[in-house]
Amino acid sequence: MSDSILATNPAVVRRRGPGIWRYLLARAWQALLVLWAAFSLSFLILYALPSDPVSIMLNQSGEQSTVNQQQVDALRAQYHLDEPLAVQYGIALWRALQLDFGNSIQSGQPVSRSLADALPATAALTFLALSVALVAGIGLALGASLTRRAWLRDLLLGLPAVAVSLPTFWVGLLLLQWFSFGWHWFPAMGNRGLASLVLPALTLAIPTSAVIAQVLARSLAATWRQPFVEALRAKGLGPVRLMLVHVLHNALIPILSVSGVIVGSLLAGAVVTETVFSREGVGRLAQAAVSSQDIPMVQGVVLLAALIFIVVNLLVDLLYPLLDPRIRANPGARR
């Protein structure tokens, strides 16, 4: 392990005593930089768009023909859209520092309230999708590693590559056609209980489980070649017990490493999935905000996603010593 990785590992920092505070301060500084970069980039991209959010709002509501230019100018002034770029950015950044993202241009409601209302539905969807993806991905990788039939192993290892290549919206439409319109097993849209979560969760879980299966299958193959596996085999351990008790524990570490990417893909997939299934949530809120150039709402969604990504990666750093005792007992062992 390189010095840079050891320096940022919480277990290593903990052994250095006062260095834990330097580590926490460094991570807090990195988090602030990520949040600032996400905020600034989303602001500049939306500002560069040629359309006007007030005009979009009036056109969608059918009020464009009944509102005179003075009223349009008043609305633009209300949202500071008549100010220069630097002034708009400064006002938005100052509000964000006070955790005030203003009001949505489209709905007029506070952005924080809209996000708080939409977050539970998206959290339930992503949690169920992640649970299904973990079970399916780990099960597929274990099945491919334990089977002695070459053709079955090749078939199981080829499934993730196919699943990753499938577009999310196409998978959602296919599930709708089969299970909603064809067999009428699940509702086609809306947020009506657990049944309405099944198809959206499957849509998100299929590509996610494929990523988990690909990473874990490679990790299991590498772990099987480690010397400790041969030593345990010599003691008479069977392949199933050896896999579940010893090999799988060590092979899960790469899954933890890509957990930030997995969570990011789930959040991105929620935008498409909630749109396909007409579900209320943060994803559909983001899609509507981008379409209407609702700058406050887009920035609120972007900062929320960045914060979730930061928290997940921090938890990954803290969980590494729990999965790999070598880090906890002897940081220099992995050097």
TITOR-532028 format. One record per residue: residue in one letter; x, y, z of N, C-alpha, C in turn. Coordinates in steps of 0.02 Angstrom, whole numbers, plus 50000, padded with zeros to 5 digits. Example, Ala and Ser with C-alpha at 12.3 -4.5 7.8 and 13.67 -1.06 7.14 Angstrom:
REM residues 2
a506604971650390506154977550390506604983550390s506424988850354506844994750357506455000250394
REM end
This chain:
REM residues 335
m500434994050000500005000050000500445006250000s500285011049962500685017149957500615021250019d501095025950029501075030450087500465034850086s500245036950026499665041450023499035037950047i498945031350029498355027750051498375026750126l498975024950152499035023950224498905030450261a499105035950232499035042350267498305044350274t497885042150227497185044150231496745038750261n497035033050281496625027850311496495029450384p495875029050407495725031050476496075026750527a496185020150511496525015950559497245018050570v497575019950514498255022350519498285028850558v497825033350541497815039850574497695038950649r497265034150667497095033150737497715031050776r498165027250745498765025050779499255030750787r499165036150751499625041750755499395046950806g498875045450845498675049750899498355056150874p498675061950886498375068350866498225068950792g498515064550751498405065050680497685063850659i497275060950704496575059850687496225066450673w496405071650710496075078150699496285081050632r496915079950613497125082350547496755078650493y496645072150503496275068250453495555070850447l495225071950504494525074250502494475081150471l494945085550488494935092150458495065091950383a495515087350362495645086750290495035084150254r494685079250283494085076750251493535081950249a493475085950302492975091250303493125096450249w493765098050241493975102850190493835100050120q493985093750110493835090550046493085090550031a492685089250083491965089250074491705096050053l491965101350085491765108150068491955109749996l492555107549975492775108849906492325105349856v492135099049871491695095349826491015098749821l490745100749878490085104149878490125110749840w490655114549851490725120949816490795119749740a491195114749720491285113449649490625111249617a490245106949652489605104749625489115110549618f489105114849669488665120749667488855125349610s489495126949604489725131749553489625129049483l489775122649473489715119749406488985119549384s488525117549428487815117449410487555124449396f487785129349435487565136249423487795138749355l488435137549338488695140149275488375136649215i488245130149221487935126449165487225129149153l486845130049206486165132549198486155139849173y486635143749195486665150649172486835151049098a487245146249074487455146449004486895144348956l486355141248981485815139348937485475145548908p485285145348845485015151348813484315153148834s483935148448861483225149948878483175153748944d482575156248957482435160249016481955156249061p482125154949124481695150949167481005154049179v480965160749182480325163949191479875162849131s480155163449071479755162249010479525155049007i479965150349026479765143249027479195142149075m479235145149134478715144449184478055147149158l478055153049127477435156049103477155152149044n477585149449001477345145548944477015139048967q477315135849018477025129549043476365130649078s476285136449111475665137849146475135140949101g475325142649039474855145748994474725153049007e475155156349045475055163349064475465168149024q475875165548977476325169848940475945175348902s475375173648872475005178448832474625183548874t474515182148938474125186648981474565190949026v475215189949025475675193749069476065198649026n476065205049047476435210049009477175209949029q477565213948993478285213749003478485216249072q478105220949100478255223549166478195217949219q477695213749211477615208249259478165203049250v478375201949187478925197349176479565200049207d479685206549199480275209649229480255209149305a479655209849334479585209349406479745202349431l479525197349393479685190449412480445189149406r480745191749354481465190849346481845194249403a481605200149424481925203649480481825199849545q481245196749552481105192949614481605187249624y481805184149569482275178649573482985180849556h483115187349552483775190349539484045188149471l483605186549424483825184449357484015190449314d483885196449337484075202349299484755204949320e485065201749369485725203849392486275200749350p486875203749351487445200649316487615193849346l488005189949309488175183149330488505183049399a488995187549410489355187449473488895188949532v488415193449522487955195249575487485189349589q487215186249537486785180449547487155174849584y487775173649563488165168449595488295170049668g488475176249683488615178249751487995177449796i487415179549770486795179049810486635171649823a486695167549771486525160449779487015156949826l487665158649821488165155549864488075157649936w487925163949948487815166350016487205162950048r486685162150009486095158550035486265151250050a486645148150005486815141050015487235140150078l487675144950093488075144550154487635144850216q487055147850210486575148250266486055142650261l486185137750217485725132050205485045134550182d485045139950145484435142650116484525142650040f484165138250006484225137549934483675141349897g483305145449934482795149649903482175145549885n481765148549842481135145449821481195142949749s480845137649734480825135049667480495140049620i480785141049561480495145649513479835142849487q479785136249481479185133149454478605132949504s478735130349564478195129349612478135135049662g478665138949672478655144249722478775141749793q478825135149804478945132449870479685132649886p479855132849951480565132349970480875125949945v481485126449919481835120649891481945115349945s482135117450005482265112650059481635108650075r481045111850074480435108350089480265103250034s480365105349971480225100849915480675094749918l481325095849934481785090149939481605085649998a481415088550054481225084550112480605080350097d480135083050058479535079250041479695073649992a480165074849946480315069849894480825064649916l481235066249965481785061749983481555054950010p481045054450053480855047750078480685042750023a480325044949972480135040349918480745037849880t481215042349866481825040349831482265036049875a482295037549940482695033549986482425026449990a481765025649992481475018949994481625015149930l481585018549873481715015349809482445013049805t482915017449821483625015749815483825010449866f483535010649927483705005549977483474998649954l482854998249928482614991749904483014989449844a483174994049798483564992149739484264989749759l484574993149807485244991049829485224984249863s484704983049903484634976649937484564970949886v484124971949837484034966849784484684965849745a485034971449730485644971049690486194967249728l486244968349794486754964849833486614957349835v485984955549847485814948449849485934945149781a485704948349728485774945449661486514945349639g486864950849650487564951249628488014946349665i487944946149732488354941549772488174934349756g487524932949750487314926149733487584923849666l487564928349616487804926449550488554925149551a488934929449586489664928449590489834922049627l489474920649682489604914449719489444908349678g488874908649642488694902949600489204901549547a489464906949516489974905949464490624903349492s490784905149553491414903049584491384895949611l490794893749632490734887149663490584881549614t490274883249558490084877949511490694874749479r490644868349466491184864749433491054863649358r490474865849335490304865149264490544871349226a490984870449180491284876049144490764880049106w490294876549074489794880149034489334884449077l489174881849137488744885649183489124891649210r489764890749226490164896249251490224901749199d490354899849137490404904749083489744908449073l489184904649079488534907849070488404912949126l488544911049189488424915549245488884921649242l489504920749221489964926449216489794930849156g489434928249107489244932349050488624936549061l488204934549109487584938249122487704945449144p488184946849189488284953849209488464958449151a488864956049104489054960249047488434962149005v487964957448999487344958948963486924963849001a486864962849067486434967149109486694974349110v487354975249113487644982049115487494985749050s487464982248995487374985548930486654987448916l486184985248957485474986748945485314993748969p485004998048927484805004748949484275004349004t484335008649053483885008449110483155009649089f483045014549045482365016149025482055010248987w482465006648947482215000948909482014995248956v482414994049007482254988949057481604990649092g481524997049111480914999149144480294998349101l480355000249037479784999448991479624992148980l480134987948976480024980748967479664977749027l479874979649087479534977149147478814979549151l478704985749131478024988449129477594984349081q477854982949022477474979348972477284972348996w477764968949029477634962149051477204961849114f477424965149166477124964049232476544968749249s476484974349213475934979049226475394978649173f475574979649111475084979749057474894972649034g475374968049038475244961249015474904956949068w475234955949125474994951349176474644954949234h474684961549237474334965549289474534963449360w475164961949369475404959949435475564965949479f475824971249450476054977049488475774983349455p475674988749494475444995049465475974997949419a475735001549369476185004249318476505010749339m476205014449385476475020949403476235022849473g476535028249498476315030949562476705028449621n476525030949680476845029249743476355025749790r476025020649765475495017549804475745011049837g476085011849893476295006249934476885002249907l477004996549938477584992449922477544989649851a476934987949828476864985049761477114989749707s477034996249716477255001049666478015001949666l478354999149717479084999649721479434993949685v479084988449673479414982349649479744983449581l479354985649531479634986449464480164991849459p480074997849490480615002749489481245000149523a481174996549579481764993949614482124988749570l481754984449536482064979649491482424983149433t482124988449408482444992249353483114995049375l483154997549436483785000149462484264994649482a483994989049507484414983849534484784979849481i484484979049422484794974749370485494977149350p485584983549329486274985549312486734985949373t486454987649432486874988049492487114981149513s486674976249511486884969449528487414966749480a487374968949417487874966849368488564969449386v488594975749407489244978549428489514974849488i489084973649537489304970149597489544963149580a489184959649537489384952849517490054952849481q490164957649436490804957849399491384959049446v491324963949490491874965649536491994959849584l491464957049612491554951749662491824945249630a491604943649570491854937549537492614937949526r492854943749504493574944549495493944944249562s493644947249613493954947149679493974940149708l493434936349699493414929449724493944925149689a494014926149623494514922249586495214923749611a495354930149627496014931949652496124929349723t495594929449764495664927249833495764919649836w495444915849791495524908649790496264906649780r496654911049748497354909349734497824911349791q497564914049846497984916149901498244909949940p498834910549970499114904750006498684902350064f498334906850098497944904650156497374899950135v497134900450073496614895950049496884888850043e497484888250016497794881650011497914878550080a498104882750128498224880250195497574877750227l497034881350216496394879250244496124872950208r496254872450143496064866350108496434860350135a497074861350152497474855850179497204853450246k496864857950282496564856050346495894852550338g495654851950276495044848050264494414852150256l494454858750250493854862850241493564861750172g492904860950169492554860250106492504866750068p492354866450003492344872649963491804877549984v491214875050004490674879650023490844883250088r491064879550138491244882750202491844887350193l492324885250154492904889450141492704895950107m492234895350060492014901350025491634906050071l491144903550107490704907850146491044910650209v491494906850239491784908950303492424912950293h492824911150244493494914250238493584918250174v493424915450117493584918750053493134924850042l492484924050053492014929450039492164935550081h492344934650143492504940250188493044944650158n493574941550133494124945350104493954948150035a493544944549997493384946749930492904952549928l492564954049984492074959549985492404966449987i493044966750001493374973250008493334977349944p493444974549884493354978649823492644981249814i492134977549837491454980049833491384986349875l491694986449933491684992449975492024998249940s492544996749902492915002149867492495005549814v492055001749781491645004649727490955006649752s490845006549817490175008149843489975015349826g490455019949824490295026749805490035027149734v490355023449689490125023249620489435020049615i489315014849655488665011449653488115016049677v488235019749731487725024449756487605029949705g488155032349674488075037449622487665035149563s487775028849543487375026149487486645025149506l486515023449569485825022749592485475029549591l485815034749613485515041449612485385043749541a485865042449496485765044349426485205040349394g485185033749410484655029649383483965031349409a483935034249470483295036249498482945041549456v483335045849423483045050949380482645047749323v482955042749290482625039349235482055035049260t482185031349313481685026549338481055030049363e481135035349401480555038849427480165042349371t480505044149318480155047049261479765041749223v480065035849212479725030449176479105028149213f479165027449280478615024849320478185030349351s478295036549331477905042349356477865042349432r478435041349464478475041449537478705048349561e478425050449616478645056649647479285055249687g479795059249676480425058249711480945063349689v481535062649717482065067449702482275067049628g482275060949600482465060149530481995063749483r481345062849493480865066249450480885073849463l481005075749525481075082849542481655085849504a482215082149500482795084649464482665085149389q482325080149362482165080349290481735086349273a481225087649313480785093349300481155099949309a481605100249359481975106449371482455108049314v482795102949287483245104049231482855106149169s482285103049157481885104749098481635111949100s481475114249159481205121049167481745126149186q482375123949189482935128249207482815131549275d482565127649322482425129949390483075129649429i483455135149427484135135249455484135133449530p483725136549573483755134749644483625127349656m483135124449621482975117449633483535112849609v483825114349551484365110149525484965110349573q485125116249598485695116749644485555113049709g484945113249733484775109449793484855101949782v484635099449724484695092349709485425090349701v485815094649666486525093049655486895092849722l486775097649766487115097749830486905091849873l486275089849870486055083949908486405077749883a486455076849817486805070949789487545071049808a487865076949804488575077449823488675075749896l488225078049939488285076650011488215069150024i487745065849991487665058649999488295054949977f488585057049921489195053949896489765054849946i489825060649976490355062050024490275057650086v489655057150111489525053150171489675045850158v489485043250100489615036250083490355034850081n490745039250050491465038150046491795038650114l491555042950158491825043350225491675036950264l491075034250257490905027950289491335022250263v491485022450198491925017350169492615017450203d492885023350212493535023950245493515021150316l492965022350351492905020050420492785012450425l492495009550373492335002450374492914998050350y493405000850317493964996850292494294992750347p494464995650405494794991550457494364985850483l493704986550479493264981150503493284975050457l493374976250392493394970750344494094967850335d494604971950346495284969550337495664970250402p495724965050442496074965550507496794967650500r497104966650442497804968650433497894976150440i497394979950419497424987250427497374989050500r496934985550536496814987150606497404985150650a497704979350635498224976750679498914979350660n499044979850595499714981650573499664985450508p499624992150510499544996050449500084994950398g500704993250422501244992250375501224985750338a500744981250357500724974650326500514974950254r500134980150235499874980750166500304985350125r500844987550152501274992150115501574988650054
REM end
